[in-house]
Amino acid sequence: MKKHNFYAGPSILSQYTINKTAEAIHDFAGTGLSILEISHRSKEFTAVIEEAQQLFKELLDIPQGYHVLFLGGGASLQFCMVPFNLLKSKAAYLDTGTWANKAIKEAKLFGQVDVVASSKPDNYTYIPKDYTVPADADYFHITTNNTIYGTEIRQDFDLPVRLVADMSSDIFTRPIDVSKYDIIYGGAQKNIAPAGVTFVIVKEDALGKVERAIPTMLDYRTHVDKGSMFNTPPVLPIFSAVQTLRWYKEMGGVKRLEQLDNEKAALLYDAIDSSRLFVGTVAHEDRSIMNVCFVMKPEYKDLEKDFLDFASSRGIVGIKGHRSVGGFRASLYNALPIDSVRVLVEAMKDFENKH
C-alpha cells in the first residue's frame, strides 16, 4: 500500500532526493566510496558544500554581505547562539508557540528579554498583531511557522532593529526579502534534508558587536571563516540538501513552490471548513500552509481515535496532533504531492459519511 507521509519532522523527502542519496551511499561521485565514509576535506565533498551554499543564495536571492552556514545542533542550538553573538543588553521576542518560548528561555541567560506579545494564554491559536518592538533592542526574534499549533507569519517585517527568524519549517515556501533579516536559521528536516544539519543565513555586519567572549564553536565568525568546515560537518544531510535544492530549481524555484503549497493547503482547509465533523484550531488569517491543525467538533471528539485508525487503513501516516493540541496535524511540506492531500480529504469525507 502506498504511504502518504504527513509527519511534522523528520518528514517527507522528494523521491529525487532519496534516490540520489541512496546512489551516493553506494558510490559517491564515482569515488568507489560511500558518502557515509568520504572525507569532508576531499575535493568531491568540498564541491558539494560549495554547491549547497550557492543554491541557497540563488534560490532565495540572498544579497551580498551574507553567509550560508551548515552546522550541527539543530535550531535548538541556535536559540543560544543567536543571543551569544547578538545580545548586548536587550533583545525583543515574539512568543507564538513552543519553539519561540524555548528560544526566549535561552536568550534570558544572556541579557534582558522583552517579550513584546504572546498568544500563549489562548494556546497559541493566533499570531499577535498589536505590539511595539523597542527601538533600543539589539534584535527582534520571530518564529515564522509554528509546527505544533499551525500558525504562520508569511511576511517580511520592516523594523528599525535587527531581525532574526527561525524558519525551520517554512523555508523555501515563499520568496523572502533576505535583506530585512540579520539571521535566518532552521533545522533542515522539514523542507530540505534528513535530520542532522542546521542552516544559518547570517549577515556579516551583524557579527562582532558584543564584548563577551564567545566559545569558538558558538561564534558564527568561526564558521564563516572556515566555510562551515571548522569541524566535521554533517556530510550526509548536506549532500541530501543539495539534491533537494537541485530539485527545487528544476521545479521552477521558490515562487512555483509557493503556488503548489498554497494549492495543497487550500484543498485541505476547504475540506475542514465544509466538514460536519472536523474544525480548525487557529485563527483563519494566521493559518499555516505547512502544518494544518484540526480536531473533531466537541460532539464528535470520541471519534478521534477511530479516524486515526481509518486514515491509517488508507496509508495515511503522521497525522496525529501534538499532545499540546490533540486532534490531527497534517504537514504539507514541499515534497508532499497534492495527491496525498486528496487521499486525506477523501478519507475525511468517507469517514464523515459513515458517521
BALOBA-1460 file (C-alpha; in Angstrom, 3 decimals):
// residues 355
<rec num="1" residu="m" x="0.000" y="0.000" z="0.000"/>
<rec num="2" residu="k" x="1.271" y="3.458" z="-0.897"/>
<rec num="3" residu="k" x="2.056" y="5.572" z="2.165"/>
<rec num="4" residu="h" x="1.077" y="9.224" z="2.455"/>
<rec num="5" residu="n" x="3.562" y="10.862" z="4.813"/>
<rec num="6" residu="f" x="2.241" y="13.811" z="6.836"/>
<rec num="7" residu="y" x="4.826" y="13.658" z="9.644"/>
<rec num="8" residu="a" x="5.896" y="17.047" z="11.036"/>
<rec num="9" residu="g" x="9.607" y="16.235" z="11.073"/>
<rec num="10" residu="p" x="11.700" y="14.400" z="10.219"/>
<rec num="11" residu="s" x="9.362" y="14.417" z="7.300"/>
<rec num="12" residu="i" x="8.799" y="13.506" z="3.695"/>
<rec num="13" residu="l" x="11.639" y="13.944" z="1.204"/>
<rec num="14" residu="s" x="11.334" y="14.033" z="-2.554"/>
<rec num="15" residu="q" x="11.904" y="10.737" z="-4.328"/>
<rec num="16" residu="y" x="14.599" y="12.581" z="-6.284"/>
<rec num="17" residu="t" x="16.487" y="13.320" z="-3.067"/>
<rec num="18" residu="i" x="16.039" y="9.801" z="-1.706"/>
<rec num="19" residu="n" x="17.209" y="8.152" z="-4.938"/>
<rec num="20" residu="k" x="20.260" y="10.371" z="-5.376"/>
<rec num="21" residu="t" x="21.227" y="9.913" z="-1.727"/>
<rec num="22" residu="a" x="20.812" y="6.132" z="-1.994"/>
<rec num="23" residu="e" x="23.100" y="6.107" z="-5.033"/>
<rec num="24" residu="a" x="25.733" y="8.117" z="-3.174"/>
<rec num="25" residu="i" x="25.579" y="5.764" z="-0.210"/>
<rec num="26" residu="h" x="26.804" y="3.031" z="-2.572"/>
<rec num="27" residu="d" x="29.177" y="5.130" z="-4.675"/>
<rec num="28" residu="f" x="29.723" y="8.840" z="-4.159"/>
<rec num="29" residu="a" x="30.759" y="10.873" z="-7.208"/>
<rec num="30" residu="g" x="32.467" y="7.884" z="-8.815"/>
<rec num="31" residu="t" x="34.981" y="7.601" z="-5.999"/>
<rec num="32" residu="g" x="34.151" y="3.981" z="-5.213"/>
<rec num="33" residu="l" x="33.458" y="5.147" z="-1.650"/>
<rec num="34" residu="s" x="30.174" y="5.762" z="0.135"/>
<rec num="35" residu="i" x="29.105" y="9.281" z="1.050"/>
<rec num="36" residu="l" x="28.944" y="7.811" z="4.572"/>
<rec num="37" residu="e" x="32.709" y="7.296" z="4.619"/>
<rec num="38" residu="i" x="34.107" y="10.083" z="2.447"/>
<rec num="39" residu="s" x="36.431" y="12.676" z="3.950"/>
<rec num="40" residu="h" x="34.766" y="16.032" z="4.400"/>
<rec num="41" residu="r" x="38.074" y="17.541" z="3.225"/>
<rec num="42" residu="s" x="38.009" y="15.693" z="-0.090"/>
<rec num="43" residu="k" x="37.612" y="17.733" z="-3.233"/>
<rec num="44" residu="e" x="34.426" y="15.811" z="-4.033"/>
<rec num="45" residu="f" x="32.676" y="16.811" z="-0.814"/>
<rec num="46" residu="t" x="34.075" y="20.336" z="-0.858"/>
<rec num="47" residu="a" x="32.266" y="20.720" z="-4.177"/>
<rec num="48" residu="v" x="29.033" y="19.541" z="-2.511"/>
<rec num="49" residu="i" x="29.078" y="22.066" z="0.322"/>
<rec num="50" residu="e" x="30.016" y="24.871" z="-2.056"/>
<rec num="51" residu="e" x="27.079" y="23.933" z="-4.293"/>
<rec num="52" residu="a" x="24.752" y="23.873" z="-1.288"/>
<rec num="53" residu="q" x="25.772" y="27.406" z="-0.366"/>
<rec num="54" residu="q" x="25.421" y="28.610" z="-3.951"/>
<rec num="55" residu="l" x="21.971" y="27.063" z="-4.425"/>
<rec num="56" residu="f" x="20.746" y="28.647" z="-1.185"/>
<rec num="57" residu="k" x="21.914" y="32.031" z="-2.433"/>
<rec num="58" residu="e" x="20.402" y="31.540" z="-5.866"/>
<rec num="59" residu="l" x="17.010" y="30.181" z="-4.817"/>
<rec num="60" residu="l" x="16.485" y="32.718" z="-2.017"/>
<rec num="61" residu="d" x="18.131" y="35.603" z="-3.889"/>
<rec num="62" residu="i" x="20.478" y="36.232" z="-0.954"/>
<rec num="63" residu="p" x="22.309" y="39.543" z="-1.381"/>
<rec num="64" residu="q" x="25.991" y="40.269" z="-0.936"/>
<rec num="65" residu="g" x="27.232" y="40.506" z="2.630"/>
<rec num="66" residu="y" x="25.535" y="37.293" z="3.811"/>
<rec num="67" residu="h" x="26.993" y="33.869" z="4.512"/>
<rec num="68" residu="v" x="25.268" y="30.477" z="4.382"/>
<rec num="69" residu="l" x="26.412" y="28.072" z="7.096"/>
<rec num="70" residu="f" x="25.697" y="24.389" z="7.690"/>
<rec num="71" residu="l" x="26.004" y="23.473" z="11.359"/>
<rec num="72" residu="g" x="25.005" y="20.804" z="13.856"/>
<rec num="73" residu="g" x="22.859" y="21.063" z="16.959"/>
<rec num="74" residu="g" x="19.514" y="21.794" z="15.343"/>
<rec num="75" residu="a" x="17.539" y="25.008" z="15.689"/>
<rec num="76" residu="s" x="17.671" y="24.449" z="19.448"/>
<rec num="77" residu="l" x="21.374" y="25.283" z="19.494"/>
<rec num="78" residu="q" x="20.618" y="28.468" z="17.574"/>
<rec num="79" residu="f" x="18.370" y="29.513" z="20.457"/>
<rec num="80" residu="c" x="21.571" y="30.160" z="22.397"/>
<rec num="81" residu="m" x="23.968" y="31.015" z="19.543"/>
<rec num="82" residu="v" x="21.818" y="33.954" z="18.446"/>
<rec num="83" residu="p" x="21.899" y="35.796" z="21.797"/>
<rec num="84" residu="f" x="25.504" y="34.726" z="22.428"/>
<rec num="85" residu="n" x="26.507" y="36.561" z="19.228"/>
<rec num="86" residu="l" x="23.985" y="39.423" z="19.085"/>
<rec num="87" residu="l" x="22.575" y="40.262" z="22.518"/>
<rec num="88" residu="k" x="24.445" y="43.126" z="24.158"/>
<rec num="89" residu="s" x="21.855" y="44.416" z="26.617"/>
<rec num="90" residu="k" x="18.276" y="43.713" z="25.488"/>
<rec num="91" residu="a" x="16.508" y="41.595" z="22.905"/>
<rec num="92" residu="a" x="12.855" y="41.511" z="21.851"/>
<rec num="93" residu="y" x="10.961" y="38.294" z="21.142"/>
<rec num="94" residu="l" x="7.513" y="37.441" z="19.801"/>
<rec num="95" residu="d" x="6.054" y="34.415" z="21.597"/>
<rec num="96" residu="t" x="3.954" y="32.426" z="19.124"/>
<rec num="97" residu="g" x="4.498" y="28.819" z="20.152"/>
<rec num="98" residu="t" x="6.563" y="26.186" z="21.901"/>
<rec num="99" residu="w" x="9.759" y="26.789" z="19.949"/>
<rec num="100" residu="a" x="9.543" y="30.559" z="20.280"/>
<rec num="101" residu="n" x="9.094" y="30.054" z="24.014"/>
<rec num="102" residu="k" x="12.180" y="27.831" z="24.170"/>
<rec num="103" residu="a" x="14.185" y="30.469" z="22.315"/>
<rec num="104" residu="i" x="13.064" y="33.091" z="24.853"/>
<rec num="105" residu="k" x="14.191" y="30.886" z="27.725"/>
<rec num="106" residu="e" x="17.697" y="30.563" z="26.264"/>
<rec num="107" residu="a" x="18.021" y="34.270" z="25.467"/>
<rec num="108" residu="k" x="17.296" y="35.175" z="29.092"/>
<rec num="109" residu="l" x="20.640" y="33.602" z="30.016"/>
<rec num="110" residu="f" x="22.442" y="36.380" z="28.126"/>
<rec num="111" residu="g" x="20.571" y="39.564" z="28.947"/>
<rec num="112" residu="q" x="17.223" y="41.267" z="29.234"/>
<rec num="113" residu="v" x="14.457" y="39.841" z="27.077"/>
<rec num="114" residu="d" x="11.371" y="41.878" z="26.220"/>
<rec num="115" residu="v" x="8.527" y="39.575" z="25.135"/>
<rec num="116" residu="v" x="6.597" y="42.109" z="23.083"/>
<rec num="117" residu="a" x="3.489" y="39.911" z="22.768"/>
<rec num="118" residu="s" x="2.347" y="36.359" z="23.363"/>
<rec num="119" residu="s" x="-0.600" y="34.245" z="22.305"/>
<rec num="120" residu="k" x="0.184" y="31.619" z="24.950"/>
<rec num="121" residu="p" x="-2.890" y="32.445" z="27.105"/>
<rec num="122" residu="d" x="-5.035" y="31.367" z="24.136"/>
<rec num="123" residu="n" x="-2.985" y="28.225" z="23.467"/>
<rec num="124" residu="y" x="-1.142" y="29.925" z="20.599"/>
<rec num="125" residu="t" x="-4.174" y="29.951" z="18.315"/>
<rec num="126" residu="y" x="-3.183" y="33.193" z="16.577"/>
<rec num="127" residu="i" x="-0.238" y="35.465" z="15.775"/>
<rec num="128" residu="p" x="-0.264" y="38.625" z="17.947"/>
<rec num="129" residu="k" x="-0.666" y="41.809" z="15.914"/>
<rec num="130" residu="d" x="-0.719" y="44.838" z="18.213"/>
<rec num="131" residu="y" x="2.717" y="45.244" z="19.752"/>
<rec num="132" residu="t" x="5.691" y="47.567" z="19.625"/>
<rec num="133" residu="v" x="9.274" y="46.464" z="19.113"/>
<rec num="134" residu="p" x="11.580" y="48.559" z="21.341"/>
<rec num="135" residu="a" x="13.836" y="50.751" z="19.241"/>
<rec num="136" residu="d" x="16.732" y="50.053" z="21.605"/>
<rec num="137" residu="a" x="16.538" y="46.264" z="21.236"/>
<rec num="138" residu="d" x="19.647" y="44.601" z="19.877"/>
<rec num="139" residu="y" x="17.399" y="42.425" z="17.716"/>
<rec num="140" residu="f" x="13.844" y="41.151" z="17.326"/>
<rec num="141" residu="h" x="13.299" y="37.386" z="17.099"/>
<rec num="142" residu="i" x="10.343" y="35.684" z="15.419"/>
<rec num="143" residu="t" x="9.403" y="32.092" z="14.672"/>
<rec num="144" residu="t" x="7.767" y="32.267" z="11.276"/>
<rec num="145" residu="n" x="5.936" y="28.932" z="11.343"/>
<rec num="146" residu="n" x="4.696" y="27.142" z="14.429"/>
<rec num="147" residu="t" x="4.642" y="23.444" z="13.653"/>
<rec num="148" residu="i" x="2.816" y="22.376" z="16.809"/>
<rec num="149" residu="y" x="-0.044" y="24.890" z="16.706"/>
<rec num="150" residu="g" x="-0.392" y="25.554" z="12.990"/>
<rec num="151" residu="t" x="0.101" y="29.319" z="12.744"/>
<rec num="152" residu="e" x="2.435" y="31.150" z="10.393"/>
<rec num="153" residu="i" x="3.875" y="34.584" z="9.598"/>
<rec num="154" residu="r" x="4.109" y="34.915" z="5.824"/>
<rec num="155" residu="q" x="5.535" y="38.415" z="5.510"/>
<rec num="156" residu="d" x="8.825" y="40.225" z="5.997"/>
<rec num="157" residu="f" x="8.771" y="42.928" z="8.652"/>
<rec num="158" residu="d" x="10.200" y="46.420" z="8.213"/>
<rec num="159" residu="l" x="11.861" y="47.252" z="11.521"/>
<rec num="160" residu="p" x="14.389" y="49.736" z="12.892"/>
<rec num="161" residu="v" x="16.245" y="46.915" z="14.689"/>
<rec num="162" residu="r" x="17.971" y="43.744" z="13.569"/>
<rec num="163" residu="l" x="15.578" y="40.929" z="12.680"/>
<rec num="164" residu="v" x="16.208" y="37.240" z="13.421"/>
<rec num="165" residu="a" x="13.912" y="34.442" z="12.258"/>
<rec num="166" residu="d" x="13.593" y="30.755" z="12.951"/>
<rec num="167" residu="m" x="12.335" y="29.422" z="9.596"/>
<rec num="168" residu="s" x="12.791" y="25.739" z="10.331"/>
<rec num="169" residu="s" x="9.513" y="24.616" z="8.803"/>
<rec num="170" residu="d" x="8.670" y="27.159" z="6.114"/>
<rec num="171" residu="i" x="11.973" y="27.985" z="4.429"/>
<rec num="172" residu="f" x="11.664" y="27.682" z="0.629"/>
<rec num="173" residu="t" x="7.882" y="28.063" z="0.735"/>
<rec num="174" residu="r" x="7.733" y="31.717" z="-0.284"/>
<rec num="175" residu="p" x="10.065" y="34.399" z="-1.633"/>
<rec num="176" residu="i" x="11.893" y="36.142" z="1.228"/>
<rec num="177" residu="d" x="13.465" y="39.578" z="1.269"/>
<rec num="178" residu="v" x="16.610" y="38.354" z="2.999"/>
<rec num="179" residu="s" x="17.972" y="41.905" z="3.217"/>
<rec num="180" residu="k" x="15.454" y="42.609" z="6.004"/>
<rec num="181" residu="y" x="16.973" y="39.910" z="8.225"/>
<rec num="182" residu="d" x="20.282" y="39.631" z="10.013"/>
<rec num="183" residu="i" x="19.967" y="35.918" z="10.772"/>
<rec num="184" residu="i" x="17.656" y="33.267" z="9.359"/>
<rec num="185" residu="y" x="18.107" y="29.768" z="10.705"/>
<rec num="186" residu="g" x="16.389" y="26.425" z="10.907"/>
<rec num="187" residu="g" x="16.630" y="22.684" z="11.132"/>
<rec num="188" residu="a" x="16.726" y="21.087" z="7.690"/>
<rec num="189" residu="q" x="14.452" y="18.143" z="8.473"/>
<rec num="190" residu="k" x="11.246" y="19.743" z="7.226"/>
<rec num="191" residu="n" x="11.854" y="21.100" z="3.729"/>
<rec num="192" residu="i" x="15.491" y="20.416" z="2.907"/>
<rec num="193" residu="a" x="17.190" y="17.258" z="4.156"/>
<rec num="194" residu="p" x="17.236" y="14.426" z="6.676"/>
<rec num="195" residu="a" x="17.706" y="15.429" z="10.304"/>
<rec num="196" residu="g" x="21.225" y="16.349" z="11.322"/>
<rec num="197" residu="v" x="22.071" y="19.669" z="9.696"/>
<rec num="198" residu="t" x="21.028" y="23.235" z="10.515"/>
<rec num="199" residu="f" x="21.181" y="26.080" z="8.012"/>
<rec num="200" residu="v" x="22.114" y="29.604" z="9.087"/>
<rec num="201" residu="i" x="21.967" y="32.642" z="6.817"/>
<rec num="202" residu="v" x="23.884" y="35.373" z="8.618"/>
<rec num="203" residu="k" x="24.674" y="38.955" z="7.725"/>
<rec num="204" residu="e" x="28.355" y="39.642" z="8.215"/>
<rec num="205" residu="d" x="27.651" y="43.141" z="9.514"/>
<rec num="206" residu="a" x="25.724" y="41.684" z="12.472"/>
<rec num="207" residu="l" x="28.752" y="39.890" z="13.899"/>
<rec num="208" residu="g" x="31.491" y="41.039" z="16.221"/>
<rec num="209" residu="k" x="29.391" y="43.617" z="18.054"/>
<rec num="210" residu="v" x="29.249" y="42.021" z="21.518"/>
<rec num="211" residu="e" x="32.028" y="42.339" z="24.078"/>
<rec num="212" residu="r" x="31.616" y="38.943" z="25.756"/>
<rec num="213" residu="a" x="33.970" y="36.108" z="24.982"/>
<rec num="214" residu="i" x="32.226" y="33.551" z="22.774"/>
<rec num="215" residu="p" x="33.329" y="29.897" z="22.777"/>
<rec num="216" residu="t" x="34.932" y="29.045" z="19.461"/>
<rec num="217" residu="m" x="32.245" y="26.602" z="18.324"/>
<rec num="218" residu="l" x="29.430" y="29.026" z="19.212"/>
<rec num="219" residu="d" x="30.909" y="32.011" z="17.378"/>
<rec num="220" residu="y" x="29.374" y="32.457" z="13.935"/>
<rec num="221" residu="r" x="32.624" y="34.051" z="12.763"/>
<rec num="222" residu="t" x="34.397" y="30.742" z="13.274"/>
<rec num="223" residu="h" x="32.118" y="29.017" z="10.790"/>
<rec num="224" residu="v" x="32.131" y="31.932" z="8.366"/>
<rec num="225" residu="d" x="35.935" y="31.923" z="8.312"/>
<rec num="226" residu="k" x="36.125" y="28.162" z="7.816"/>
<rec num="227" residu="g" x="33.242" y="27.804" z="5.376"/>
<rec num="228" residu="s" x="31.291" y="25.533" z="7.753"/>
<rec num="229" residu="m" x="34.373" y="23.275" z="7.900"/>
<rec num="230" residu="f" x="35.772" y="24.207" z="11.307"/>
<rec num="231" residu="n" x="34.794" y="20.749" z="12.498"/>
<rec num="232" residu="t" x="33.425" y="17.763" z="10.591"/>
<rec num="233" residu="p" x="30.083" y="18.872" z="9.147"/>
<rec num="234" residu="p" x="27.068" y="16.535" z="8.842"/>
<rec num="235" residu="v" x="28.118" y="15.175" z="5.472"/>
<rec num="236" residu="l" x="25.127" y="13.030" z="4.504"/>
<rec num="237" residu="p" x="22.388" y="15.593" z="5.254"/>
<rec num="238" residu="i" x="24.325" y="18.288" z="3.373"/>
<rec num="239" residu="f" x="24.580" y="16.011" z="0.353"/>
<rec num="240" residu="s" x="20.835" y="15.327" z="0.552"/>
<rec num="241" residu="a" x="20.176" y="19.055" z="0.883"/>
<rec num="242" residu="v" x="21.952" y="19.681" z="-2.407"/>
<rec num="243" residu="q" x="19.706" y="17.136" z="-4.105"/>
<rec num="244" residu="t" x="16.588" y="18.829" z="-2.713"/>
<rec num="245" residu="l" x="17.804" y="22.258" z="-3.782"/>
<rec num="246" residu="r" x="18.547" y="20.970" z="-7.285"/>
<rec num="247" residu="w" x="15.020" y="19.561" z="-7.387"/>
<rec num="248" residu="y" x="13.590" y="22.906" z="-6.281"/>
<rec num="249" residu="k" x="15.480" y="24.653" z="-9.047"/>
<rec num="250" residu="e" x="14.234" y="22.170" z="-11.650"/>
<rec num="251" residu="m" x="10.664" y="22.665" z="-10.423"/>
<rec num="252" residu="g" x="10.848" y="26.389" z="-11.073"/>
<rec num="253" residu="g" x="12.131" y="27.837" z="-7.808"/>
<rec num="254" residu="v" x="10.503" y="29.281" z="-4.733"/>
<rec num="255" residu="k" x="7.609" y="31.064" z="-6.457"/>
<rec num="256" residu="r" x="6.475" y="27.795" z="-8.004"/>
<rec num="257" residu="l" x="6.840" y="26.011" z="-4.658"/>
<rec num="258" residu="e" x="4.705" y="28.686" z="-3.010"/>
<rec num="259" residu="q" x="1.991" y="28.211" z="-5.616"/>
<rec num="260" residu="l" x="1.922" y="24.439" z="-5.086"/>
<rec num="261" residu="d" x="1.946" y="24.794" z="-1.300"/>
<rec num="262" residu="n" x="-0.985" y="27.202" z="-1.388"/>
<rec num="263" residu="e" x="-2.953" y="24.785" z="-3.574"/>
<rec num="264" residu="k" x="-2.387" y="21.908" z="-1.146"/>
<rec num="265" residu="a" x="-3.298" y="24.000" z="1.896"/>
<rec num="266" residu="a" x="-6.425" y="25.414" z="0.243"/>
<rec num="267" residu="l" x="-7.607" y="21.913" z="-0.641"/>
<rec num="268" residu="l" x="-7.309" y="20.684" z="2.947"/>
<rec num="269" residu="y" x="-8.644" y="23.820" z="4.636"/>
<rec num="270" residu="d" x="-11.673" y="23.803" z="2.337"/>
<rec num="271" residu="a" x="-12.385" y="20.235" z="3.408"/>
<rec num="272" residu="i" x="-12.100" y="21.180" z="7.075"/>
<rec num="273" residu="d" x="-14.284" y="24.277" z="6.750"/>
<rec num="274" residu="s" x="-17.030" y="22.406" z="4.909"/>
<rec num="275" residu="s" x="-16.996" y="19.416" z="7.238"/>
<rec num="276" residu="r" x="-19.664" y="18.487" z="9.752"/>
<rec num="277" residu="l" x="-17.110" y="16.546" z="11.848"/>
<rec num="278" residu="f" x="-13.861" y="18.490" z="11.711"/>
<rec num="279" residu="v" x="-12.935" y="22.044" z="12.696"/>
<rec num="280" residu="g" x="-9.728" y="24.058" z="12.517"/>
<rec num="281" residu="t" x="-7.929" y="25.177" z="15.669"/>
<rec num="282" residu="v" x="-6.402" y="28.562" z="14.765"/>
<rec num="283" residu="a" x="-7.465" y="31.980" z="13.509"/>
<rec num="284" residu="h" x="-8.153" y="31.868" z="9.771"/>
<rec num="285" residu="e" x="-5.863" y="34.782" z="8.943"/>
<rec num="286" residu="d" x="-2.918" y="33.094" z="10.666"/>
<rec num="287" residu="r" x="-3.320" y="29.581" z="9.308"/>
<rec num="288" residu="s" x="-0.109" y="27.840" z="8.353"/>
<rec num="289" residu="i" x="0.178" y="26.389" z="4.867"/>
<rec num="290" residu="m" x="2.784" y="23.956" z="6.199"/>
<rec num="291" residu="n" x="1.147" y="22.456" z="9.299"/>
<rec num="292" residu="v" x="-2.633" y="22.170" z="9.198"/>
<rec num="293" residu="c" x="-4.091" y="21.531" z="12.668"/>
<rec num="294" residu="f" x="-7.678" y="20.424" z="13.180"/>
<rec num="295" residu="v" x="-9.825" y="18.484" z="15.640"/>
<rec num="296" residu="m" x="-13.174" y="16.784" z="15.835"/>
<rec num="297" residu="k" x="-16.040" y="19.071" z="16.793"/>
<rec num="298" residu="p" x="-16.808" y="18.687" z="20.516"/>
<rec num="299" residu="e" x="-19.827" y="16.450" z="19.984"/>
<rec num="300" residu="y" x="-17.689" y="14.005" z="17.951"/>
<rec num="301" residu="k" x="-14.484" y="14.094" z="19.978"/>
<rec num="302" residu="d" x="-14.806" y="10.433" z="20.919"/>
<rec num="303" residu="l" x="-14.300" y="9.563" z="17.236"/>
<rec num="304" residu="e" x="-10.707" y="10.876" z="17.039"/>
<rec num="305" residu="k" x="-9.019" y="7.515" z="17.538"/>
<rec num="306" residu="d" x="-11.423" y="5.880" z="15.110"/>
<rec num="307" residu="f" x="-10.469" y="8.405" z="12.448"/>
<rec num="308" residu="l" x="-6.756" y="7.850" z="13.032"/>
<rec num="309" residu="d" x="-7.298" y="4.130" z="12.526"/>
<rec num="310" residu="f" x="-9.449" y="4.787" z="9.457"/>
<rec num="311" residu="a" x="-6.791" y="7.072" z="7.957"/>
<rec num="312" residu="s" x="-4.091" y="4.502" z="8.664"/>
<rec num="313" residu="s" x="-6.075" y="1.920" z="6.722"/>
<rec num="314" residu="r" x="-5.772" y="4.257" z="3.706"/>
<rec num="315" residu="g" x="-1.982" y="4.509" z="4.055"/>
<rec num="316" residu="i" x="-2.103" y="7.911" z="5.743"/>
<rec num="317" residu="v" x="0.613" y="8.294" z="8.403"/>
<rec num="318" residu="g" x="1.772" y="11.073" z="10.712"/>
<rec num="319" residu="i" x="-1.486" y="12.991" z="11.217"/>
<rec num="320" residu="k" x="-1.836" y="12.585" z="14.969"/>
<rec num="321" residu="g" x="-1.780" y="16.042" z="16.537"/>
<rec num="322" residu="h" x="0.861" y="17.140" z="19.005"/>
<rec num="323" residu="r" x="-0.068" y="16.365" z="22.614"/>
<rec num="324" residu="s" x="-0.305" y="20.134" z="23.292"/>
<rec num="325" residu="v" x="-3.172" y="20.464" z="20.836"/>
<rec num="326" residu="g" x="-4.562" y="16.997" z="20.313"/>
<rec num="327" residu="g" x="-6.640" y="16.090" z="17.304"/>
<rec num="328" residu="f" x="-4.834" y="15.995" z="13.997"/>
<rec num="329" residu="r" x="-1.959" y="17.707" z="12.226"/>
<rec num="330" residu="a" x="-1.192" y="17.299" z="8.540"/>
<rec num="331" residu="s" x="2.191" y="18.664" z="7.483"/>
<rec num="332" residu="l" x="2.192" y="19.767" z="3.849"/>
<rec num="333" residu="y" x="5.881" y="20.237" z="3.188"/>
<rec num="334" residu="n" x="7.239" y="20.874" z="-0.288"/>
<rec num="335" residu="a" x="7.942" y="17.229" z="-1.067"/>
<rec num="336" residu="l" x="4.372" y="16.131" z="-0.294"/>
<rec num="337" residu="p" x="2.444" y="15.587" z="-3.551"/>
<rec num="338" residu="i" x="-1.026" y="17.073" z="-3.826"/>
<rec num="339" residu="d" x="-2.356" y="13.572" z="-4.494"/>
<rec num="340" residu="s" x="-1.590" y="12.705" z="-0.855"/>
<rec num="341" residu="v" x="-3.709" y="15.654" z="0.247"/>
<rec num="342" residu="r" x="-6.513" y="14.410" z="-1.981"/>
<rec num="343" residu="v" x="-6.289" y="10.982" z="-0.326"/>
<rec num="344" residu="l" x="-6.557" y="12.604" z="3.113"/>
<rec num="345" residu="v" x="-9.528" y="14.751" z="2.064"/>
<rec num="346" residu="e" x="-11.274" y="11.729" z="0.592"/>
<rec num="347" residu="a" x="-10.699" y="9.799" z="3.836"/>
<rec num="348" residu="m" x="-12.170" y="12.670" z="5.835"/>
<rec num="349" residu="k" x="-15.284" y="12.751" z="3.649"/>
<rec num="350" residu="d" x="-15.718" y="8.992" z="3.675"/>
<rec num="351" residu="f" x="-15.363" y="8.876" z="7.441"/>
<rec num="352" residu="e" x="-17.892" y="11.673" z="7.803"/>
<rec num="353" residu="n" x="-20.367" y="9.808" z="5.612"/>
<rec num="354" residu="k" x="-20.021" y="6.754" z="7.853"/>
<rec num="355" residu="h" x="-20.846" y="8.765" z="10.952"/>
